[in-house]
Amino acid sequence: MRTSDFDYHLPPEYIAQHPAEPRDASRLLVLHRAEGSIEHRRFRDIGAYLRPGDVLVINQTRVIPARLYARKIPTGGKAEILLLRREDAHTWEALVGGKRLGEGKRLQVEDGPQAEIVAVLEGARRLVRFSEPIENHFLAAGHVPLPPYITAPLNDPERYQTVYARRAGSVAAPTAGLHFTPQLLERLQAQGVAIAHVTLHVGLDTFAPVTEETPQEHKIHTEWCQVAPQAAERINRARQEGGRIVAVGTTSVRTLESAARQAAPGETVASFEGATDLFILPGYTFRAVDAMITNFHLPKSTLLMLVSAFAGRERILQTYEIAKQEGYRFYSFGDAMLIV
């Protein structure tokens, strides 16, 4: 297995710059794994593929305004801080942009507190200690960190949040969930589909391409996730009664499969909370996920590798070529794919 096996060409015009309006008007490509057939629908039609007794597993994480603009003290030179992971009340791991930003360098966050770089990590990563909790300044100083391939302005920051986002902690959205509306979720529940909430706080490494020659050499990102006891009970009961576990997004897949590693005999998942370093590559045996809703992912990314593990690498790449021919929109604000 080589990283180049997961490469494909995508002209820039296929990258969605704006979300669909309304959310569930986005297109839906349905891939049937057993026979390899494909259907083209709208996302609002997804209930046609879900059955009473199924459980829709959604990631309730909320994106924080993690991009901060700053000035160096005392020179006033520009700097940028992209928060990645909270270490304690005052300290964050962050990506820091700017020249000569080594240990001991002090910064003044625009409309926020002062900060000091207390450790230099790999590449542009730094440990940054703020003079007071930065969360208190998110409203004035924070900006939503859209992926670099989205260059159009986002007028409404809530469009980069799912309608069920509750628990702040992500620096990128779990984008498969962006297609749901409250009304669609109500219709699915009315037809007997249960909903289970899990949490995985998404880091930027999720979207980073794999640069090593072979995927096994790639150091997978760790992310904090949780399957609460109530969610685990709902998922286990559904599986026992013949329902399917339908994961909304690769983040929910990663959370469920991490919880499955902790499961006791007779359980599908265990209640679980902590960091996960699960790297799903072709050859992986899925224990918890029966179907998956996802978007169209970047070439050579860990996410493309994950969906390839679920449906087969060649089939996924062939499906992506069909999606291009049919004019589907790719990446975070793009269209959706249901793999059953």
Secondary structure, 3 states (H helix, E strand, C coil): CCHHHHCCCCCHHHECCCCCCCHHHCEEEEECCCCCCEEEEEHHHHHHHCCCCCEEEEECEEECCCEEEEEEECCCCEEEEEEEEECCCCEEEEEEECCCCCCCCEEEECCCCEEEEEEECCCCEEEEEECCCHHHHHHHHCECCCCCCCCCCCCCHHHHCCCCCCEEEECCCCHHHHHCCHHHHHHHHHCCCEEEEEEECCCHHHHCECCCCCHHHCCCCCEEEEECHHHHHHHHHHHHCCCCEEEECHHHHHHHHHHHCCCCCCCCCCCEEEEECCCCCCCCCCCCCCEEEEECCCCCEHHHHHHHHHHCHHHHHHHHHHHHHCCCCECCCCCEEEEC
